[in-house]
Amino acid sequence: DVAEQLTPVLLDGLREESLQLVSKLKDSSSSCAVDVSTVWWEAAGCRELCVVTACESSVSLWKPLASDHWGKIYTWQVGEIPVIQIVPLPDTCNLVCIALGDLEIGEIRLLLYSSENDLFKQSLVKTGNIKAVLGIKDRRLVSSSRTVQEQQVDIVSLSEMGRCKDGQTLMPPEETVLAFAEVEGVRDALVGTTAVNSIVVWSVNLKTGQLLKKMHVGYSYPASICHRAYSDSGLLFVVLSHPHAKESESCGNPAFRVVAFNPKTARSTGVMFSSLPPGHAGRQGDVKDASAAAVLTSGAIAVWDLLLGQCTALLPPDPEGGWALARWATTSACLLAGQRDGTVCLYQY
Amino acid sequence: CSESDLGPISLNWFEELSAEAPP
């Protein structure tokens, strides 16, 4: 009974107990936070999981201190073009990748520390009319970009010092690629979702960038975005979000779907379906393993278990302001919840 | 998911599609 009284009942009867507040950091100099992420950072022989916060004009790196406090290590000033996204680079250390632009990405930059000359630096990776970018294993970045005539899909390999080493061009589909996901369980397989709801599969080994298959997702939800892909028992499972799906009586308001494709036949079937809590709309989502999180237009954050197809937690808007950002940390089940004023709360899930 | 819905399934789909794709 005591536990029951202490557990706040949240909107729509969902409970907060699956999210435990671990710590909070506040960037007092931040005018308008645009993204948050985590990065492994090594200094003086000590490797720690640090938090990266981005506002339009700068990106800050925070290290954990004692008693769940955070200290700012460094702030990179990025200049005229606003930051719009932090691009996590899996399995890297001392490297932060950011996307800058106005409505669309116009530039990708790396932020790093150079031990050669003991300086925090930034370097340009790519410019153009960039539609999608993803950090993938082996310190690589894949991106799609458009010129008037054609689309380019390419991969850049980065050195430990943040220099661009090699490039590889992938065969582009006719339609614009809006999102990428590496295929877990199949080395060198990459998928993308396109503007007309196709899933494309590439081989991204060093020799070829073949487009192996194009499969249609279905017309029911336009502009689906892939967040995660994995291969199991000969099927390709893709986690999709549906930012623009309309509510229907039969399905409610779809947020995420897991769809199984047979890449040999291009046939597919829905496996699991996760809906927004009743009465909620709008979402900007992030997926890690079987967990998905999204900011809703009410200013709440919803968390789903994608294998159960159920919303498992709902963080109500903070009294000081609604949530604006929800991202999973690169390791462990840690949710980073951010507000526009630069406050970031870390929750254990 | 049944094989009748999705057609014949191959555990080596990636290798097979890679071998079939034009270089």
Boltz contact constraints between the chains, C-beta under 6 A:
constraints:
  - contact:
      token1: [A, 186]
      token2: [B, 14]
      max_distance: 6.0
  - contact:
      token1: [A, 189]
      token2: [B, 14]
      max_distance: 6.0
  - contact:
      token1: [A, 203]
      token2: [B, 18]
      max_distance: 6.0
  - contact:
      token1: [A, 210]
      token2: [B, 21]
      max_distance: 6.0
  - contact:
      token1: [A, 212]
      token2: [B, 17]
      max_distance: 6.0
  - contact:
      token1: [A, 212]
      token2: [B, 21]
      max_distance: 6.0
  - contact:
      token1: [A, 213]
      token2: [B, 17]
      max_distance: 6.0
  - contact:
      token1: [A, 234]
      token2: [B, 9]
      max_distance: 6.0
  - contact:
      token1: [A, 234]
      token2: [B, 10]
      max_distance: 6.0
  - contact:
      token1: [A, 234]
      token2: [B, 11]
      max_distance: 6.0
  - contact:
      token1: [A, 260]
      token2: [B, 1]
      max_distance: 6.0
  - contact:
      token1: [A, 262]
      token2: [B, 6]
      max_distance: 6.0
  - contact:
      token1: [A, 262]
      token2: [B, 7]
      max_distance: 6.0
  - contact:
      token1: [A, 262]
      token2: [B, 9]
      max_distance: 6.0
  - contact:
      token1: [A, 263]
      token2: [B, 13]
      max_distance: 6.0
  - contact:
      token1: [A, 264]
      token2: [B, 10]
      max_distance: 6.0
  - contact:
      token1: [A, 264]
      token2: [B, 13]
      max_distance: 6.0
  - contact:
      token1: [A, 265]
      token2: [B, 7]
      max_distance: 6.0
  - contact:
      token1: [A, 267]
      token2: [B, 6]
      max_distance: 6.0
  - contact:
      token1: [A, 267]
      token2: [B, 7]
      max_distance: 6.0
  - contact:
      token1: [A, 269]
      token2: [B, 1]
      max_distance: 6.0
  - contact:
      token1: [A, 269]
      token2: [B, 5]
      max_distance: 6.0
